Amino acid sequence: MQTYLGLLQWTKEGVEKIKDSPSRLDAAKKAFESAGGKITSVFMLMGQYDMAVIAEAPDDATMARVILSLASKGGIRTVTHRAFTEDEYRKIISSIA
């Protein structure tokens, strides 16, 4: 599984329906599970982004498909980054010639 960091901003529509946000998060968790992934951590933030999500997916294409599907519903905008675990980081660094 690959790890990803998603930084989310609520859209105008997402803020107008903010009380539905927990239900949208539950639906997102189900969407990840259906695609073979998992949301492992969720944080509400103060500042430029409204939420941060740590998720796992089998590959980039799966992650892109799930995120695009969720964003197409109109409640969020996302910036998603591939995140490397500490073990992956150590392996990458040790392979530098």
Order of alpha helices (4+ residues) and beta strands (2+ residues): beta-alpha-alpha-beta-beta-alpha-beta-alpha
